[in-house]
Structures are given as structure tokens and as C-alpha cells.
Amino acid sequence: MLAAPKKLFLVDAMAHIYRAFFAPMPQRLTGPGGVPTNIPFLFGNILRRLIKDYQPEYVGIVFDPPGATFRDKLFEKYKAQRQPMPAKCAYNCLSSAGCAKQCACRFSKSRATKRTM
């Protein structure tokens, strides 16, 4: 008998981060010292919702490298309609990467807990 196929989700982190930066919110979230925290908050919500709704065995979170990529060479108008990422957003990307690591750790621990029950 074959084992059920396992689900792998790959998350385009930069698309969600960019979207979260421009998300209309009644109030911008900030941490101590006024550091904006809406991106990690919204990005974490996206990851939690994905895990809750689809219950994948594996989740990969992919961040764009700095600078041009092969897509820019293949298609000149790649992201042409998109505004450049603001400096505040770039800072929040680092925070979101930390958020992604925390979510991944919690995801791994919760999956291990469920399997042992």
C-alpha cells in the first residue's frame, strides 16, 4: 500500500512582504522605538493561515536575492509596474525573515507533537 503523498508549500516571501507593506490598515503597528512591525505581523498571519488551512508536511519560504535575477533578463518588464521597495520595507524584510524562522520552528514542533500523540 502506498503512503499518502506529502504536501510541500513554497511561499514567495517577497510578494507577501511587498503586499503587506502596502496593506491598508487602520493603524500602523510599531514596536519599541517606533520600528514598524506590520510586515512581520501580517506575514506571520499568512503563514499561520496556510498551515492551519492546508496542513502541509513541509513549508519552504523563499526570499528574493538582492539585485537583478534571471527573470529580469528573460523579461525586461518584469515587475515594471511595481514601485521600488521602500527603505522601511527592506528593514521589515529582515524582521519577516526572523518571523518566518520562528513560524517554521513552531510548525516543526507542533507537527512533531501531533505525531507523538
GROMACS elastic network, one bead per residue, 0.5 to 0.9 nm:
[ bonds ]
;  ai    aj funct       b0    kb
    2     5     6  0.85613   500
    3     6     6  0.86210   500
    6    56     6  0.71282   500
    6    57     6  0.59729   500
    6    58     6  0.78437   500
    7    54     6  0.85558   500
    7    55     6  0.79617   500
    7    57     6  0.54561   500
    7    58     6  0.63387   500
    7    59     6  0.84226   500
    8    56     6  0.59225   500
    8    57     6  0.63221   500
    8    59     6  0.56766   500
    8    60     6  0.74734   500
    9    50     6  0.87316   500
    9    56     6  0.67612   500
    9    57     6  0.85169   500
    9    58     6  0.63950   500
    9    60     6  0.61607   500
    9    61     6  0.83729   500
   10    13     6  0.89462   500
   10    58     6  0.85949   500
   10    59     6  0.59256   500
   10    61     6  0.58302   500
   10    62     6  0.69693   500
   11    14     6  0.88167   500
   11    15     6  0.88038   500
   11    16     6  0.84223   500
   11    47     6  0.85134   500
   11    59     6  0.74159   500
   11    60     6  0.61186   500
   11    62     6  0.59740   500
   11    63     6  0.86707   500
   12    15     6  0.56607   500
   12    16     6  0.67223   500
   12    17     6  0.88562   500
   12    60     6  0.88701   500
   12    61     6  0.64803   500
   12    62     6  0.53908   500
   12    63     6  0.66720   500
   12    64     6  0.82749   500
   13    16     6  0.52732   500
   13    17     6  0.60051   500
   13    18     6  0.85434   500
   13    43     6  0.81085   500
   13    61     6  0.60658   500
   13    62     6  0.55774   500
   13    63     6  0.53498   500
   13    64     6  0.78324   500
   13    93     6  0.88533   500
   13    96     6  0.85844   500
   13    97     6  0.85863   500
   13   100     6  0.89042   500
   14    18     6  0.59386   500
   14    19     6  0.83511   500
   14    62     6  0.77317   500
   14    63     6  0.57071   500
   14    64     6  0.62963   500
   14    93     6  0.78986   500
   15    18     6  0.52921   500
   15    19     6  0.61409   500
   15    20     6  0.85689   500
   15    63     6  0.89634   500
   16    20     6  0.59450   500
   16    21     6  0.85407   500
   16    39     6  0.87626   500
   16    42     6  0.86125   500
   16    43     6  0.66927   500
   16    46     6  0.82238   500
   17    20     6  0.50130   500
   17    21     6  0.61647   500
   17    22     6  0.88791   500
   17    39     6  0.61512   500
   17    40     6  0.81281   500
   17    42     6  0.82588   500
   17    43     6  0.65556   500
   17    89     6  0.78031   500
   17    92     6  0.81728   500
   17    93     6  0.67933   500
   17    96     6  0.76527   500
   18    21     6  0.52147   500
   18    22     6  0.67324   500
   18    23     6  0.87479   500
   18    39     6  0.84267   500
   18    85     6  0.73195   500
   18    89     6  0.73419   500
   18    93     6  0.89058   500
   19    22     6  0.54705   500
   19    23     6  0.60620   500
   19    39     6  0.88017   500
   20    24     6  0.85255   500
   20    38     6  0.72947   500
   20    39     6  0.54135   500
   20    40     6  0.85931   500
   20    41     6  0.89193   500
   20    42     6  0.61457   500
   20    43     6  0.70333   500
   21    24     6  0.86608   500
   21    38     6  0.72464   500
   21    39     6  0.58364   500
   21    42     6  0.89110   500
   21    86     6  0.89957   500
   21    88     6  0.87284   500
   21    89     6  0.63085   500
   21    92     6  0.85485   500
   22    25     6  0.87644   500
   23    38     6  0.89948   500
   23    42     6  0.89836   500
   24    27     6  0.85924   500
   24    28     6  0.89206   500
   25    28     6  0.63230   500
   25    29     6  0.87938   500
   25    38     6  0.87816   500
   28    36     6  0.72453   500
   28    37     6  0.79322   500
   28    38     6  0.63842   500
   29    34     6  0.87562   500
   29    35     6  0.84497   500
   29    36     6  0.58489   500
   29    37     6  0.52937   500
   29    39     6  0.87252   500
   29    41     6  0.83709   500
   30    33     6  0.79728   500
   30    34     6  0.52397   500
   30    35     6  0.52007   500
   30    37     6  0.50169   500
   30    38     6  0.70624   500
   31    34     6  0.54895   500
   31    35     6  0.51041   500
   31    36     6  0.62644   500
   31    37     6  0.61533   500
   32    35     6  0.63775   500
   34    37     6  0.88669   500
   35    88     6  0.89531   500
   35    92     6  0.87599   500
   36    39     6  0.76676   500
   36    40     6  0.89599   500
   36    88     6  0.76955   500
   36    89     6  0.88734   500
   36    91     6  0.88509   500
   36    92     6  0.71968   500
   37    40     6  0.56959   500
   37    41     6  0.62673   500
   37    42     6  0.87473   500
   37    92     6  0.70124   500
   37    95     6  0.79161   500
   37    96     6  0.88948   500
   38    41     6  0.50477   500
   38    42     6  0.60143   500
   38    43     6  0.83479   500
   38    92     6  0.82941   500
   39    42     6  0.52511   500
   39    43     6  0.58274   500
   39    44     6  0.82938   500
   39    89     6  0.78542   500
   39    92     6  0.60976   500
   39    93     6  0.75739   500
   39    95     6  0.79694   500
   39    96     6  0.65872   500
   40    43     6  0.50543   500
   40    44     6  0.58474   500
   40    45     6  0.84633   500
   40    92     6  0.68956   500
   40    93     6  0.78364   500
   40    94     6  0.89639   500
   40    95     6  0.60425   500
   40    97     6  0.81389   500
   40    98     6  0.82708   500
   40    99     6  0.59551   500
   40   100     6  0.83748   500
   41    44     6  0.52637   500
   41    45     6  0.63263   500
   41    46     6  0.88522   500
   41    96     6  0.81679   500
   41    99     6  0.81811   500
   42    46     6  0.62853   500
   42    47     6  0.87869   500
   43    46     6  0.50954   500
   43    47     6  0.63990   500
   43    48     6  0.87097   500
   43    96     6  0.66944   500
   43    99     6  0.76795   500
   43   100     6  0.78999   500
   44    47     6  0.51591   500
   44    48     6  0.61219   500
   44    49     6  0.85205   500
   44    96     6  0.77763   500
   44    99     6  0.62907   500
   44   100     6  0.69298   500
   44   103     6  0.70143   500
   45    48     6  0.51160   500
   45    49     6  0.60207   500
   45    50     6  0.85195   500
   46    49     6  0.52122   500
   46    50     6  0.61739   500
   46    51     6  0.87045   500
   47    50     6  0.51217   500
   47    51     6  0.62232   500
   47    52     6  0.85441   500
   47   100     6  0.78401   500
   47   103     6  0.72394   500
   47   104     6  0.88899   500
   48    51     6  0.52003   500
   48    52     6  0.60125   500
   48    53     6  0.84982   500
   48   103     6  0.74976   500
   48   107     6  0.87079   500
   49    52     6  0.50305   500
   49    53     6  0.58691   500
   49    54     6  0.82389   500
   50    53     6  0.53667   500
   50    54     6  0.58252   500
   50    55     6  0.73404   500
   50    56     6  0.82623   500
   51    54     6  0.55550   500
   51    56     6  0.62825   500
   51    57     6  0.89372   500
   51    59     6  0.83819   500
   51   107     6  0.78448   500
   52    55     6  0.56440   500
   52    56     6  0.87382   500
   53    56     6  0.88701   500
   55    58     6  0.88195   500
   56    59     6  0.68100   500
   57   108     6  0.89097   500
   57   111     6  0.78633   500
   58   108     6  0.87890   500
   59   104     6  0.76291   500
   59   107     6  0.88637   500
   60   104     6  0.87638   500
   61    97     6  0.88534   500
   61   100     6  0.72798   500
   61   104     6  0.89863   500
   63    93     6  0.89894   500
   63    97     6  0.83430   500
   64    67     6  0.86638   500
   64    69     6  0.84691   500
   65    68     6  0.80003   500
   65    69     6  0.76768   500
   66    69     6  0.84149   500
   68    71     6  0.78654   500
   68    72     6  0.60602   500
   68    73     6  0.80676   500
   69    72     6  0.55193   500
   69    73     6  0.70783   500
   70    73     6  0.52091   500
   70    74     6  0.62798   500
   70    75     6  0.86554   500
   71    75     6  0.59019   500
   71    76     6  0.80646   500
   71    78     6  0.67522   500
   72    75     6  0.53634   500
   72    76     6  0.55233   500
   72    77     6  0.74464   500
   72    78     6  0.57585   500
   72    79     6  0.84276   500
   73    76     6  0.62283   500
   73    78     6  0.87758   500
   74    78     6  0.84024   500
   75    78     6  0.54746   500
   76    79     6  0.86710   500
   76    80     6  0.79324   500
   77    81     6  0.79643   500
   78    81     6  0.81558   500
   78    82     6  0.88751   500
   79    82     6  0.51652   500
   79    83     6  0.82347   500
   80    83     6  0.78481   500
   82    85     6  0.84423   500
   83    86     6  0.83066   500
   85    88     6  0.82716   500
   85    89     6  0.62222   500
   85    90     6  0.66752   500
   86    89     6  0.51808   500
   86    90     6  0.64437   500
   86    91     6  0.89235   500
   87    90     6  0.50478   500
   87    91     6  0.64247   500
   87    92     6  0.87200   500
   88    91     6  0.52302   500
   88    92     6  0.63215   500
   88    93     6  0.87827   500
   89    93     6  0.62201   500
   90    93     6  0.50876   500
   90    94     6  0.70407   500
   91    94     6  0.55995   500
   91    95     6  0.69196   500
   91    96     6  0.89621   500
   92    96     6  0.60370   500
   92    97     6  0.85392   500
   93    97     6  0.61273   500
   93    98     6  0.86699   500
   94    97     6  0.51013   500
   94    98     6  0.65503   500
   94    99     6  0.87187   500
   95    98     6  0.51445   500
   95    99     6  0.62650   500
   95   100     6  0.87099   500
   96   100     6  0.60099   500
   96   101     6  0.85381   500
   97   101     6  0.63262   500
   97   102     6  0.86967   500
   98   101     6  0.51183   500
   98   102     6  0.62766   500
   98   103     6  0.86607   500
   99   102     6  0.50972   500
   99   103     6  0.61385   500
   99   104     6  0.85151   500
  100   103     6  0.50931   500
  100   104     6  0.60311   500
  100   105     6  0.85536   500
  101   104     6  0.50527   500
  101   105     6  0.61471   500
  101   106     6  0.86173   500
  102   105     6  0.51034   500
  102   106     6  0.61849   500
  102   107     6  0.84428   500
  103   106     6  0.50811   500
  103   107     6  0.58860   500
  103   108     6  0.84941   500
  104   108     6  0.60768   500
  104   109     6  0.85617   500
  105   108     6  0.51474   500
  105   109     6  0.61890   500
  105   110     6  0.85464   500
  106   109     6  0.51002   500
  106   110     6  0.59701   500
  106   111     6  0.84537   500
  107   110     6  0.51954   500
  107   111     6  0.60793   500
  107   112     6  0.85418   500
  108   111     6  0.52154   500
  108   112     6  0.61490   500
  108   113     6  0.85926   500
  109   112     6  0.50900   500
  109   113     6  0.61052   500
  109   114     6  0.86469   500
  110   113     6  0.50006   500
  110   114     6  0.61833   500
  110   115     6  0.86681   500
  111   114     6  0.51335   500
  111   115     6  0.62625   500
  111   116     6  0.87946   500
  112   115     6  0.52094   500
  112   116     6  0.64113   500
  112   117     6  0.89099   500
  113   116     6  0.53427   500
  113   117     6  0.64447   500
  114   117     6  0.53321   500
